[in-house]
Amino acid sequence: MAKPMNETQKRVRVIEKLISLDITDEEKVKKLTPNGLLKSDNISFEEVLLIYELQESVKKNRVFSFLAKKDD
């Protein structure tokens, strides 16, 4: 049985999925919409929530904090 992922692993996996969808810079991340993301077969609702957090972190220039799950 697979070991459950910790929060950092989940966040890195979301970024890997975005990269696989050719979302490779902050401007593209900012333009993502929940409806557009949910149309992808590879992205779950939980991951959409993480992507929303990533978008907020990008706006604040706090991507490393997002990965480390550090809140303001």
Predicted model as a PDB file, atoms N, CA, C, CB and O in Angstrom, pLDDT in the B-factor column:
MODEL        1                                                                  
ATOM      1  N   MET A   1       0.839  -1.185   0.000  1.00 69.00           N  
ATOM      2  CA  MET A   1       0.000   0.000   0.000  1.00 69.00           C  
ATOM      3  C   MET A   1       0.881   1.244   0.000  1.00 69.00           C  
ATOM      4  CB  MET A   1      -0.953   0.001   1.217  1.00 69.00           C  
ATOM      5  O   MET A   1       1.875   1.310   0.723  1.00 69.00           O  
ATOM      6  N   ALA A   2       0.519   2.207  -0.797  1.00 76.00           N  
ATOM      7  CA  ALA A   2       1.325   3.430  -0.928  1.00 76.00           C  
ATOM      8  C   ALA A   2       1.230   4.280   0.334  1.00 76.00           C  
ATOM      9  CB  ALA A   2       0.871   4.251  -2.153  1.00 76.00           C  
ATOM     10  O   ALA A   2       0.172   4.403   0.951  1.00 76.00           O  
ATOM     11  N   LYS A   3       2.349   4.850   0.688  1.00 84.00           N  
ATOM     12  CA  LYS A   3       2.412   5.742   1.841  1.00 84.00           C  
ATOM     13  C   LYS A   3       1.715   7.059   1.484  1.00 84.00           C  
ATOM     14  CB  LYS A   3       3.894   5.992   2.279  1.00 84.00           C  
ATOM     15  O   LYS A   3       1.950   7.591   0.399  1.00 84.00           O  
ATOM     16  N   PRO A   4       0.863   7.600   2.368  1.00 87.00           N  
ATOM     17  CA  PRO A   4       0.176   8.862   2.051  1.00 87.00           C  
ATOM     18  C   PRO A   4       1.179  10.006   1.864  1.00 87.00           C  
ATOM     19  CB  PRO A   4      -0.830   9.221   3.168  1.00 87.00           C  
ATOM     20  O   PRO A   4       2.219  10.059   2.522  1.00 87.00           O  
ATOM     21  N   MET A   5       0.839  10.910   0.955  1.00 85.00           N  
ATOM     22  CA  MET A   5       1.713  12.054   0.700  1.00 85.00           C  
ATOM     23  C   MET A   5       1.541  13.102   1.797  1.00 85.00           C  
ATOM     24  CB  MET A   5       1.416  12.670  -0.687  1.00 85.00           C  
ATOM     25  O   MET A   5       0.435  13.322   2.290  1.00 85.00           O  
ATOM     26  N   ASN A   6       2.645  13.745   2.170  1.00 89.00           N  
ATOM     27  CA  ASN A   6       2.536  14.860   3.099  1.00 89.00           C  
ATOM     28  C   ASN A   6       2.157  16.117   2.301  1.00 89.00           C  
ATOM     29  CB  ASN A   6       3.879  15.071   3.891  1.00 89.00           C  
ATOM     30  O   ASN A   6       2.105  16.079   1.072  1.00 89.00           O  
ATOM     31  N   GLU A   7       1.896  17.212   2.992  1.00 90.00           N  
ATOM     32  CA  GLU A   7       1.421  18.426   2.331  1.00 90.00           C  
ATOM     33  C   GLU A   7       2.409  18.963   1.299  1.00 90.00           C  
ATOM     34  CB  GLU A   7       1.140  19.491   3.362  1.00 90.00           C  
ATOM     35  O   GLU A   7       2.001  19.399   0.223  1.00 90.00           O  
ATOM     36  N   THR A   8       3.684  18.937   1.611  1.00 90.00           N  
ATOM     37  CA  THR A   8       4.683  19.438   0.664  1.00 90.00           C  
ATOM     38  C   THR A   8       4.688  18.586  -0.601  1.00 90.00           C  
ATOM     39  CB  THR A   8       6.087  19.449   1.307  1.00 90.00           C  
ATOM     40  O   THR A   8       4.770  19.124  -1.705  1.00 90.00           O  
ATOM     41  N   GLN A   9       4.602  17.287  -0.458  1.00 92.00           N  
ATOM     42  CA  GLN A   9       4.562  16.404  -1.621  1.00 92.00           C  
ATOM     43  C   GLN A   9       3.341  16.682  -2.485  1.00 92.00           C  
ATOM     44  CB  GLN A   9       4.566  14.944  -1.180  1.00 92.00           C  
ATOM     45  O   GLN A   9       3.433  16.663  -3.712  1.00 92.00           O  
ATOM     46  N   LYS A  10       2.196  16.939  -1.855  1.00 93.00           N  
ATOM     47  CA  LYS A  10       0.981  17.270  -2.606  1.00 93.00           C  
ATOM     48  C   LYS A  10       1.172  18.555  -3.405  1.00 93.00           C  
ATOM     49  CB  LYS A  10      -0.221  17.413  -1.653  1.00 93.00           C  
ATOM     50  O   LYS A  10       0.746  18.648  -4.556  1.00 93.00           O  
ATOM     51  N   ARG A  11       1.807  19.533  -2.795  1.00 94.00           N  
ATOM     52  CA  ARG A  11       2.018  20.818  -3.446  1.00 94.00           C  
ATOM     53  C   ARG A  11       2.986  20.697  -4.619  1.00 94.00           C  
ATOM     54  CB  ARG A  11       2.539  21.837  -2.441  1.00 94.00           C  
ATOM     55  O   ARG A  11       2.774  21.299  -5.672  1.00 94.00           O  
ATOM     56  N   VAL A  12       4.043  19.919  -4.433  1.00 94.00           N  
ATOM     57  CA  VAL A  12       4.995  19.699  -5.523  1.00 94.00           C  
ATOM     58  C   VAL A  12       4.317  18.924  -6.654  1.00 94.00           C  
ATOM     59  CB  VAL A  12       6.248  18.934  -5.013  1.00 94.00           C  
ATOM     60  O   VAL A  12       4.552  19.206  -7.829  1.00 94.00           O  
ATOM     61  N   ARG A  13       3.494  17.966  -6.306  1.00 94.00           N  
ATOM     62  CA  ARG A  13       2.784  17.183  -7.334  1.00 94.00           C  
ATOM     63  C   ARG A  13       1.856  18.078  -8.158  1.00 94.00           C  
ATOM     64  CB  ARG A  13       1.971  16.039  -6.680  1.00 94.00           C  
ATOM     65  O   ARG A  13       1.745  17.907  -9.372  1.00 94.00           O  
ATOM     66  N   VAL A  14       1.191  19.031  -7.501  1.00 94.00           N  
ATOM     67  CA  VAL A  14       0.320  19.966  -8.225  1.00 94.00           C  
ATOM     68  C   VAL A  14       1.146  20.775  -9.216  1.00 94.00           C  
ATOM     69  CB  VAL A  14      -0.421  20.911  -7.240  1.00 94.00           C  
ATOM     70  O   VAL A  14       0.726  20.974 -10.356  1.00 94.00           O  
ATOM     71  N   ILE A  15       2.315  21.241  -8.791  1.00 94.00           N  
ATOM     72  CA  ILE A  15       3.174  22.006  -9.699  1.00 94.00           C  
ATOM     73  C   ILE A  15       3.627  21.122 -10.860  1.00 94.00           C  
ATOM     74  CB  ILE A  15       4.403  22.577  -8.942  1.00 94.00           C  
ATOM     75  O   ILE A  15       3.679  21.586 -12.000  1.00 94.00           O  
ATOM     76  N   GLU A  16       3.953  19.869 -10.592  1.00 94.00           N  
ATOM     77  CA  GLU A  16       4.336  18.946 -11.665  1.00 94.00           C  
ATOM     78  C   GLU A  16       3.194  18.759 -12.661  1.00 94.00           C  
ATOM     79  CB  GLU A  16       4.752  17.586 -11.079  1.00 94.00           C  
ATOM     80  O   GLU A  16       3.425  18.716 -13.869  1.00 94.00           O  
ATOM     81  N   LYS A  17       1.974  18.648 -12.163  1.00 93.00           N  
ATOM     82  CA  LYS A  17       0.824  18.506 -13.058  1.00 93.00           C  
ATOM     83  C   LYS A  17       0.639  19.759 -13.911  1.00 93.00           C  
ATOM     84  CB  LYS A  17      -0.454  18.223 -12.250  1.00 93.00           C  
ATOM     85  O   LYS A  17       0.346  19.666 -15.103  1.00 93.00           O  
ATOM     86  N   LEU A  18       0.810  20.929 -13.299  1.00 93.00           N  
ATOM     87  CA  LEU A  18       0.687  22.170 -14.072  1.00 93.00           C  
ATOM     88  C   LEU A  18       1.743  22.226 -15.171  1.00 93.00           C  
ATOM     89  CB  LEU A  18       0.816  23.398 -13.150  1.00 93.00           C  
ATOM     90  O   LEU A  18       1.455  22.624 -16.299  1.00 93.00           O  
ATOM     91  N   ILE A  19       2.951  21.831 -14.839  1.00 93.00           N  
ATOM     92  CA  ILE A  19       4.026  21.833 -15.836  1.00 93.00           C  
ATOM     93  C   ILE A  19       3.679  20.877 -16.975  1.00 93.00           C  
ATOM     94  CB  ILE A  19       5.380  21.435 -15.187  1.00 93.00           C  
ATOM     95  O   ILE A  19       3.940  21.182 -18.139  1.00 93.00           O  
ATOM     96  N   SER A  20       3.095  19.728 -16.654  1.00 91.00           N  
ATOM     97  CA  SER A  20       2.716  18.776 -17.702  1.00 91.00           C  
ATOM     98  C   SER A  20       1.622  19.340 -18.607  1.00 91.00           C  
ATOM     99  CB  SER A  20       2.246  17.462 -17.077  1.00 91.00           C  
ATOM    100  O   SER A  20       1.458  18.890 -19.741  1.00 91.00           O  
ATOM    101  N   LEU A  21       0.874  20.325 -18.105  1.00 89.00           N  
ATOM    102  CA  LEU A  21      -0.160  21.002 -18.898  1.00 89.00           C  
ATOM    103  C   LEU A  21       0.378  22.267 -19.567  1.00 89.00           C  
ATOM    104  CB  LEU A  21      -1.358  21.356 -18.012  1.00 89.00           C  
ATOM    105  O   LEU A  21      -0.391  23.087 -20.069  1.00 89.00           O  
ATOM    106  N   ASP A  22       1.711  22.419 -19.570  1.00 92.00           N  
ATOM    107  CA  ASP A  22       2.403  23.567 -20.162  1.00 92.00           C  
ATOM    108  C   ASP A  22       2.113  24.876 -19.430  1.00 92.00           C  
ATOM    109  CB  ASP A  22       2.013  23.706 -21.615  1.00 92.00           C  
ATOM    110  O   ASP A  22       2.146  25.950 -20.030  1.00 92.00           O  
ATOM    111  N   ILE A  23       1.831  24.778 -18.144  1.00 91.00           N  
ATOM    112  CA  ILE A  23       1.714  25.959 -17.280  1.00 91.00           C  
ATOM    113  C   ILE A  23       3.098  26.103 -16.651  1.00 91.00           C  
ATOM    114  CB  ILE A  23       0.539  25.813 -16.167  1.00 91.00           C  
ATOM    115  O   ILE A  23       3.398  25.457 -15.647  1.00 91.00           O  
ATOM    116  N   THR A  24       3.935  26.947 -17.240  1.00 92.00           N  
ATOM    117  CA  THR A  24       5.352  26.964 -16.854  1.00 92.00           C  
ATOM    118  C   THR A  24       5.845  28.305 -16.336  1.00 92.00           C  
ATOM    119  CB  THR A  24       6.186  26.567 -18.019  1.00 92.00           C  
ATOM    120  O   THR A  24       7.047  28.480 -16.130  1.00 92.00           O  
ATOM    121  N   ASP A  25       4.941  29.258 -16.120  1.00 92.00           N  
ATOM    122  CA  ASP A  25       5.383  30.518 -15.525  1.00 92.00           C  
ATOM    123  C   ASP A  25       4.258  31.141 -14.708  1.00 92.00           C  
ATOM    124  CB  ASP A  25       5.859  31.499 -16.616  1.00 92.00           C  
ATOM    125  O   ASP A  25       3.104  30.719 -14.787  1.00 92.00           O  
ATOM    126  N   GLU A  26       4.613  32.139 -13.932  1.00 93.00           N  
ATOM    127  CA  GLU A  26       3.667  32.761 -13.010  1.00 93.00           C  
ATOM    128  C   GLU A  26       2.476  33.393 -13.723  1.00 93.00           C  
ATOM    129  CB  GLU A  26       4.370  33.806 -12.184  1.00 93.00           C  
ATOM    130  O   GLU A  26       1.358  33.345 -13.211  1.00 93.00           O  
ATOM    131  N   GLU A  27       2.695  33.974 -14.878  1.00 94.00           N  
ATOM    132  CA  GLU A  27       1.595  34.605 -15.606  1.00 94.00           C  
ATOM    133  C   GLU A  27       0.542  33.586 -16.005  1.00 94.00           C  
ATOM    134  CB  GLU A  27       2.120  35.324 -16.845  1.00 94.00           C  
ATOM    135  O   GLU A  27      -0.655  33.867 -15.931  1.00 94.00           O  
ATOM    136  N   LYS A  28       0.972  32.415 -16.424  1.00 94.00           N  
ATOM    137  CA  LYS A  28       0.026  31.358 -16.777  1.00 94.00           C  
ATOM    138  C   LYS A  28      -0.719  30.864 -15.541  1.00 94.00           C  
ATOM    139  CB  LYS A  28       0.754  30.191 -17.460  1.00 94.00           C  
ATOM    140  O   LYS A  28      -1.913  30.570 -15.612  1.00 94.00           O  
ATOM    141  N   VAL A  29      -0.024  30.770 -14.415  1.00 94.00           N  
ATOM    142  CA  VAL A  29      -0.666  30.345 -13.168  1.00 94.00           C  
ATOM    143  C   VAL A  29      -1.754  31.341 -12.781  1.00 94.00           C  
ATOM    144  CB  VAL A  29       0.377  30.210 -12.027  1.00 94.00           C  
ATOM    145  O   VAL A  29      -2.847  30.942 -12.380  1.00 94.00           O  
ATOM    146  N   LYS A  30      -1.461  32.620 -12.897  1.00 93.00           N  
ATOM    147  CA  LYS A  30      -2.427  33.657 -12.530  1.00 93.00           C  
ATOM    148  C   LYS A  30      -3.694  33.591 -13.372  1.00 93.00           C  
ATOM    149  CB  LYS A  30      -1.796  35.026 -12.668  1.00 93.00           C  
ATOM    150  O   LYS A  30      -4.766  33.964 -12.893  1.00 93.00           O  
ATOM    151  N   LYS A  31      -3.597  33.129 -14.607  1.00 93.00           N  
ATOM    152  CA  LYS A  31      -4.735  33.104 -15.526  1.00 93.00           C  
ATOM    153  C   LYS A  31      -5.614  31.867 -15.376  1.00 93.00           C  
ATOM    154  CB  LYS A  31      -4.242  33.187 -16.937  1.00 93.00           C  
ATOM    155  O   LYS A  31      -6.671  31.791 -16.003  1.00 93.00           O  
ATOM    156  N   LEU A  32      -5.207  30.908 -14.570  1.00 93.00           N  
ATOM    157  CA  LEU A  32      -5.986  29.681 -14.411  1.00 93.00           C  
ATOM    158  C   LEU A  32      -7.317  29.976 -13.727  1.00 93.00           C  
ATOM    159  CB  LEU A  32      -5.193  28.637 -13.605  1.00 93.00           C  
ATOM    160  O   LEU A  32      -7.403  30.821 -12.836  1.00 93.00           O  
ATOM    161  N   THR A  33      -8.361  29.255 -14.165  1.00 91.00           N  
ATOM    162  CA  THR A  33      -9.674  29.383 -13.540  1.00 91.00           C  
ATOM    163  C   THR A  33     -10.099  28.024 -13.003  1.00 91.00           C  
ATOM    164  CB  THR A  33     -10.725  29.935 -14.545  1.00 91.00           C  
ATOM    165  O   THR A  33      -9.715  26.994 -13.555  1.00 91.00           O  
ATOM    166  N   PRO A  34     -10.885  28.011 -11.935  1.00 84.00           N  
ATOM    167  CA  PRO A  34     -11.337  26.727 -11.394  1.00 84.00           C  
ATOM    168  C   PRO A  34     -12.087  25.890 -12.425  1.00 84.00           C  
ATOM    169  CB  PRO A  34     -12.224  26.957 -10.189  1.00 84.00           C  
ATOM    170  O   PRO A  34     -11.856  24.685 -12.525  1.00 84.00           O  
ATOM    171  N   ASN A  35     -12.976  26.507 -13.188  1.00 85.00           N  
ATOM    172  CA  ASN A  35     -13.732  25.749 -14.191  1.00 85.00           C  
ATOM    173  C   ASN A  35     -12.808  25.142 -15.243  1.00 85.00           C  
ATOM    174  CB  ASN A  35     -14.771  26.649 -14.867  1.00 85.00           C  
ATOM    175  O   ASN A  35     -12.994  23.994 -15.647  1.00 85.00           O  
ATOM    176  N   GLY A  36     -11.826  25.899 -15.682  1.00 86.00           N  
ATOM    177  CA  GLY A  36     -10.879  25.381 -16.662  1.00 86.00           C  
ATOM    178  C   GLY A  36     -10.080  24.220 -16.112  1.00 86.00           C  
ATOM    179  O   GLY A  36      -9.819  23.247 -16.819  1.00 86.00           O  
ATOM    180  N   LEU A  37      -9.691  24.320 -14.853  1.00 85.00           N  
ATOM    181  CA  LEU A  37      -8.917  23.245 -14.225  1.00 85.00           C  
ATOM    182  C   LEU A  37      -9.742  21.985 -14.045  1.00 85.00           C  
ATOM    183  CB  LEU A  37      -8.379  23.699 -12.880  1.00 85.00           C  
ATOM    184  O   LEU A  37      -9.239  20.879 -14.244  1.00 85.00           O  
ATOM    185  N   LEU A  38     -11.003  22.139 -13.669  1.00 81.00           N  
ATOM    186  CA  LEU A  38     -11.849  20.974 -13.435  1.00 81.00           C  
ATOM    187  C   LEU A  38     -12.164  20.219 -14.722  1.00 81.00           C  
ATOM    188  CB  LEU A  38     -13.136  21.397 -12.765  1.00 81.00           C  
ATOM    189  O   LEU A  38     -12.562  19.055 -14.676  1.00 81.00           O  
ATOM    190  N   LYS A  39     -11.990  20.868 -15.862  1.00 83.00           N  
ATOM    191  CA  LYS A  39     -12.196  20.194 -17.148  1.00 83.00           C  
ATOM    192  C   LYS A  39     -11.084  19.197 -17.439  1.00 83.00           C  
ATOM    193  CB  LYS A  39     -12.281  21.219 -18.277  1.00 83.00           C  
ATOM    194  O   LYS A  39     -11.262  18.286 -18.247  1.00 83.00           O  
ATOM    195  N   SER A  40      -9.942  19.363 -16.787  1.00 81.00           N  
ATOM    196  CA  SER A  40      -8.823  18.438 -16.970  1.00 81.00           C  
ATOM    197  C   SER A  40      -9.096  17.154 -16.194  1.00 81.00           C  
ATOM    198  CB  SER A  40      -7.485  19.084 -16.510  1.00 81.00           C  
ATOM    199  O   SER A  40      -9.502  17.196 -15.033  1.00 81.00           O  
ATOM    200  N   ASP A  41      -8.873  16.032 -16.833  1.00 80.00           N  
ATOM    201  CA  ASP A  41      -9.089  14.741 -16.176  1.00 80.00           C  
ATOM    202  C   ASP A  41      -8.054  14.467 -15.089  1.00 80.00           C  
ATOM    203  CB  ASP A  41      -9.058  13.622 -17.203  1.00 80.00           C  
ATOM    204  O   ASP A  41      -8.286  13.643 -14.204  1.00 80.00           O  
ATOM    205  N   ASN A  42      -6.933  15.142 -15.151  1.00 83.00           N  
ATOM    206  CA  ASN A  42      -5.826  14.857 -14.235  1.00 83.00           C  
ATOM    207  C   ASN A  42      -5.866  15.652 -12.940  1.00 83.00           C  
ATOM    208  CB  ASN A  42      -4.537  15.121 -14.920  1.00 83.00           C  
ATOM    209  O   ASN A  42      -5.045  15.403 -12.057  1.00 83.00           O  
ATOM    210  N   ILE A  43      -6.787  16.598 -12.792  1.00 89.00           N  
ATOM    211  CA  ILE A  43      -6.759  17.492 -11.631  1.00 89.00           C  
ATOM    212  C   ILE A  43      -8.028  17.310 -10.805  1.00 89.00           C  
ATOM    213  CB  ILE A  43      -6.611  18.971 -12.077  1.00 89.00           C  
ATOM    214  O   ILE A  43      -9.143  17.444 -11.310  1.00 89.00           O  
ATOM    215  N   SER A  44      -7.833  17.000  -9.527  1.00 89.00           N  
ATOM    216  CA  SER A  44      -8.956  16.784  -8.618  1.00 89.00           C  
ATOM    217  C   SER A  44      -9.401  18.107  -8.000  1.00 89.00           C  
ATOM    218  CB  SER A  44      -8.574  15.778  -7.513  1.00 89.00           C  
ATOM    219  O   SER A  44      -8.719  19.125  -8.121  1.00 89.00           O  
ATOM    220  N   PHE A  45     -10.543  18.075  -7.346  1.00 89.00           N  
ATOM    221  CA  PHE A  45     -11.038  19.276  -6.665  1.00 89.00           C  
ATOM    222  C   PHE A  45     -10.060  19.720  -5.590  1.00 89.00           C  
ATOM    223  CB  PHE A  45     -12.425  19.019  -6.047  1.00 89.00           C  
ATOM    224  O   PHE A  45      -9.818  20.917  -5.433  1.00 89.00           O  
ATOM    225  N   GLU A  46      -9.493  18.776  -4.847  1.00 91.00           N  
ATOM    226  CA  GLU A  46      -8.501  19.104  -3.809  1.00 91.00           C  
ATOM    227  C   GLU A  46      -7.302  19.831  -4.433  1.00 91.00           C  
ATOM    228  CB  GLU A  46      -8.027  17.811  -3.074  1.00 91.00           C  
ATOM    229  O   GLU A  46      -6.775  20.778  -3.850  1.00 91.00           O  
ATOM    230  N   GLU A  47      -6.884  19.389  -5.603  1.00 92.00           N  
ATOM    231  CA  GLU A  47      -5.754  20.030  -6.278  1.00 92.00           C  
ATOM    232  C   GLU A  47      -6.121  21.422  -6.780  1.00 92.00           C  
ATOM    233  CB  GLU A  47      -5.273  19.167  -7.444  1.00 92.00           C  
ATOM    234  O   GLU A  47      -5.275  22.316  -6.805  1.00 92.00           O  
ATOM    235  N   VAL A  48      -7.374  21.613  -7.179  1.00 92.00           N  
ATOM    236  CA  VAL A  48      -7.821  22.954  -7.583  1.00 92.00           C  
ATOM    237  C   VAL A  48      -7.685  23.913  -6.406  1.00 92.00           C  
ATOM    238  CB  VAL A  48      -9.293  22.922  -8.093  1.00 92.00           C  
ATOM    239  O   VAL A  48      -7.272  25.059  -6.583  1.00 92.00           O  
ATOM    240  N   LEU A  49      -8.027  23.454  -5.217  1.00 93.00           N  
ATOM    241  CA  LEU A  49      -7.876  24.298  -4.023  1.00 93.00           C  
ATOM    242  C   LEU A  49      -6.405  24.644  -3.780  1.00 93.00           C  
ATOM    243  CB  LEU A  49      -8.463  23.589  -2.783  1.00 93.00           C  
ATOM    244  O   LEU A  49      -6.083  25.775  -3.416  1.00 93.00           O  
ATOM    245  N   LEU A  50      -5.524  23.678  -3.981  1.00 94.00           N  
ATOM    246  CA  LEU A  50      -4.094  23.950  -3.824  1.00 94.00           C  
ATOM    247  C   LEU A  50      -3.604  24.929  -4.890  1.00 94.00           C  
ATOM    248  CB  LEU A  50      -3.289  22.642  -3.898  1.00 94.00           C  
ATOM    249  O   LEU A  50      -2.753  25.774  -4.613  1.00 94.00           O  
ATOM    250  N   ILE A  51      -4.134  24.818  -6.095  1.00 94.00           N  
ATOM    251  CA  ILE A  51      -3.740  25.728  -7.167  1.00 94.00           C  
ATOM    252  C   ILE A  51      -4.208  27.142  -6.838  1.00 94.00           C  
ATOM    253  CB  ILE A  51      -4.320  25.264  -8.528  1.00 94.00           C  
ATOM    254  O   ILE A  51      -3.503  28.107  -7.130  1.00 94.00           O  
ATOM    255  N   TYR A  52      -5.382  27.276  -6.237  1.00 94.00           N  
ATOM    256  CA  TYR A  52      -5.847  28.591  -5.800  1.00 94.00           C  
ATOM    257  C   TYR A  52      -4.862  29.171  -4.778  1.00 94.00           C  
ATOM    258  CB  TYR A  52      -7.280  28.497  -5.192  1.00 94.00           C  
ATOM    259  O   TYR A  52      -4.521  30.351  -4.848  1.00 94.00           O  
ATOM    260  N   GLU A  53      -4.406  28.346  -3.832  1.00 94.00           N  
ATOM    261  CA  GLU A  53      -3.401  28.807  -2.865  1.00 94.00           C  
ATOM    262  C   GLU A  53      -2.113  29.206  -3.581  1.00 94.00           C  
ATOM    263  CB  GLU A  53      -3.109  27.709  -1.816  1.00 94.00           C  
ATOM    264  O   GLU A  53      -1.487  30.206  -3.233  1.00 94.00           O  
ATOM    265  N   LEU A  54      -1.726  28.425  -4.575  1.00 95.00           N  
ATOM    266  CA  LEU A  54      -0.532  28.745  -5.357  1.00 95.00           C  
ATOM    267  C   LEU A  54      -0.702  30.097  -6.046  1.00 95.00           C  
ATOM    268  CB  LEU A  54      -0.249  27.639  -6.400  1.00 95.00           C  
ATOM    269  O   LEU A  54       0.227  30.905  -6.051  1.00 95.00           O  
ATOM    270  N   GLN A  55      -1.863  30.351  -6.622  1.00 95.00           N  
ATOM    271  CA  GLN A  55      -2.113  31.635  -7.282  1.00 95.00           C  
ATOM    272  C   GLN A  55      -1.952  32.790  -6.291  1.00 95.00           C  
ATOM    273  CB  GLN A  55      -3.529  31.657  -7.905  1.00 95.00           C  
ATOM    274  O   GLN A  55      -1.341  33.809  -6.612  1.00 95.00           O  
ATOM    275  N   GLU A  56      -2.494  32.628  -5.104  1.00 94.00           N  
ATOM    276  CA  GLU A  56      -2.359  33.669  -4.082  1.00 94.00           C  
ATOM    277  C   GLU A  56      -0.893  33.860  -3.691  1.00 94.00           C  
ATOM    278  CB  GLU A  56      -3.199  33.314  -2.839  1.00 94.00           C  
ATOM    279  O   GLU A  56      -0.444  34.987  -3.484  1.00 94.00           O  
ATOM    280  N   SER A  57      -0.157  32.767  -3.591  1.00 94.00           N  
ATOM    281  CA  SER A  57       1.266  32.851  -3.253  1.00 94.00           C  
ATOM    282  C   SER A  57       2.065  33.521  -4.355  1.00 94.00           C  
ATOM    283  CB  SER A  57       1.828  31.464  -2.981  1.00 94.00           C  
ATOM    284  O   SER A  57       2.990  34.281  -4.070  1.00 94.00           O  
ATOM    285  N   VAL A  58       1.726  33.255  -5.607  1.00 94.00           N  
ATOM    286  CA  VAL A  58       2.402  33.891  -6.739  1.00 94.00           C  
ATOM    287  C   VAL A  58       2.179  35.401  -6.682  1.00 94.00           C  
ATOM    288  CB  VAL A  58       1.890  33.311  -8.092  1.00 94.00           C  
ATOM    289  O   VAL A  58       3.110  36.180  -6.888  1.00 94.00           O  
ATOM    290  N   LYS A  59       0.954  35.807  -6.405  1.00 93.00           N  
ATOM    291  CA  LYS A  59       0.639  37.241  -6.323  1.00 93.00           C  
ATOM    292  C   LYS A  59       1.456  37.935  -5.241  1.00 93.00           C  
ATOM    293  CB  LYS A  59      -0.854  37.442  -6.053  1.00 93.00           C  
ATOM    294  O   LYS A  59       1.813  39.105  -5.380  1.00 93.00           O  
ATOM    295  N   LYS A  60       1.750  37.209  -4.159  1.00 93.00           N  
ATOM    296  CA  LYS A  60       2.496  37.769  -3.031  1.00 93.00           C  
ATOM    297  C   LYS A  60       3.995  37.496  -3.118  1.00 93.00           C  
ATOM    298  CB  LYS A  60       1.959  37.211  -1.736  1.00 93.00           C  
ATOM    299  O   LYS A  60       4.739  37.833  -2.197  1.00 93.00           O  
ATOM    300  N   ASN A  61       4.448  36.884  -4.227  1.00 92.00           N  
ATOM    301  CA  ASN A  61       5.854  36.476  -4.375  1.00 92.00           C  
ATOM    302  C   ASN A  61       6.296  35.579  -3.225  1.00 92.00           C  
ATOM    303  CB  ASN A  61       6.764  37.710  -4.450  1.00 92.00           C  
ATOM    304  O   ASN A  61       7.370  35.763  -2.654  1.00 92.00           O  
ATOM    305  N   ARG A  62       5.457  34.613  -2.898  1.00 91.00           N  
ATOM    306  CA  ARG A  62       5.720  33.730  -1.765  1.00 91.00           C  
ATOM    307  C   ARG A  62       5.596  32.251  -2.159  1.00 91.00           C  
ATOM    308  CB  ARG A  62       4.757  34.049  -0.617  1.00 91.00           C  
ATOM    309  O   ARG A  62       5.015  31.455  -1.422  1.00 91.00           O  
ATOM    310  N   VAL A  63       6.138  31.897  -3.309  1.00 89.00           N  
ATOM    311  CA  VAL A  63       5.999  30.522  -3.791  1.00 89.00           C  
ATOM    312  C   VAL A  63       6.737  29.544  -2.874  1.00 89.00           C  
ATOM    313  CB  VAL A  63       6.531  30.402  -5.231  1.00 89.00           C  
ATOM    314  O   VAL A  63       6.240  28.449  -2.607  1.00 89.00           O  
ATOM    315  N   PHE A  64       7.900  29.927  -2.399  1.00 89.00           N  
ATOM    316  CA  PHE A  64       8.621  29.031  -1.494  1.00 89.00           C  
ATOM    317  C   PHE A  64       7.796  28.773  -0.233  1.00 89.00           C  
ATOM    318  CB  PHE A  64      10.001  29.626  -1.123  1.00 89.00           C  
ATOM    319  O   PHE A  64       7.761  27.650   0.268  1.00 89.00           O  
ATOM    320  N   SER A  65       7.146  29.793   0.269  1.00 90.00           N  
ATOM    321  CA  SER A  65       6.275  29.629   1.447  1.00 90.00           C  
ATOM    322  C   SER A  65       5.110  28.700   1.125  1.00 90.00           C  
ATOM    323  CB  SER A  65       5.743  31.001   1.929  1.00 90.00           C  
ATOM    324  O   SER A  65       4.689  27.918   1.977  1.00 90.00           O  
ATOM    325  N   PHE A  66       4.590  28.778  -0.086  1.00 89.00           N  
ATOM    326  CA  PHE A  66       3.534  27.858  -0.515  1.00 89.00           C  
ATOM    327  C   PHE A  66       4.039  26.423  -0.426  1.00 89.00           C  
ATOM    328  CB  PHE A  66       3.068  28.183  -1.960  1.00 89.00           C  
ATOM    329  O   PHE A  66       3.361  25.551   0.118  1.00 89.00           O  
ATOM    330  N   LEU A  67       5.220  26.186  -0.957  1.00 88.00           N  
ATOM    331  CA  LEU A  67       5.769  24.830  -0.967  1.00 88.00           C  
ATOM    332  C   LEU A  67       6.036  24.332   0.456  1.00 88.00           C  
ATOM    333  CB  LEU A  67       7.065  24.786  -1.793  1.00 88.00           C  
ATOM    334  O   LEU A  67       5.856  23.152   0.757  1.00 88.00           O  
ATOM    335  N   ALA A  68       6.462  25.236   1.311  1.00 86.00           N  
ATOM    336  CA  ALA A  68       6.764  24.859   2.690  1.00 86.00           C  
ATOM    337  C   ALA A  68       5.520  24.902   3.578  1.00 86.00           C  
ATOM    338  CB  ALA A  68       7.836  25.778   3.260  1.00 86.00           C  
ATOM    339  O   ALA A  68       5.585  24.567   4.761  1.00 86.00           O  
ATOM    340  N   LYS A  69       4.396  25.312   3.005  1.00 81.00           N  
ATOM    341  CA  LYS A  69       3.111  25.467   3.700  1.00 81.00           C  
ATOM    342  C   LYS A  69       3.240  26.408   4.884  1.00 81.00           C  
ATOM    343  CB  LYS A  69       2.585  24.107   4.171  1.00 81.00           C  
ATOM    344  O   LYS A  69       2.832  26.081   5.999  1.00 81.00           O  
ATOM    345  N   LYS A  70       3.800  27.558   4.637  1.00 65.00           N  
ATOM    346  CA  LYS A  70       3.924  28.590   5.661  1.00 65.00           C  
ATOM    347  C   LYS A  70       2.910  29.684   5.370  1.00 65.00           C  
ATOM    348  CB  LYS A  70       5.370  29.168   5.712  1.00 65.00           C  
ATOM    349  O   LYS A  70       2.910  30.251   4.278  1.00 65.00           O  
ATOM    350  N   ASP A  71       2.055  29.984   6.323  1.00 56.00           N  
ATOM    351  CA  ASP A  71       1.052  31.024   6.156  1.00 56.00           C  
ATOM    352  C   ASP A  71       1.565  32.344   6.691  1.00 56.00           C  
ATOM    353  CB  ASP A  71      -0.248  30.638   6.853  1.00 56.00           C  
ATOM    354  O   ASP A  71       2.437  32.390   7.558  1.00 56.00           O  
ATOM    355  N   ASP A  72       0.997  33.430   6.150  1.00 51.00           N  
ATOM    356  CA  ASP A  72       1.358  34.780   6.646  1.00 51.00           C  
ATOM    357  C   ASP A  72       0.786  34.999   8.032  1.00 51.00           C  
ATOM    358  CB  ASP A  72       0.845  35.884   5.683  1.00 51.00           C  
ATOM    359  O   ASP A  72       0.977  36.064   8.617  1.00 51.00           O  
TER     360      ASP A  72                                                      
ENDMDL                                                                          
END                                                                             
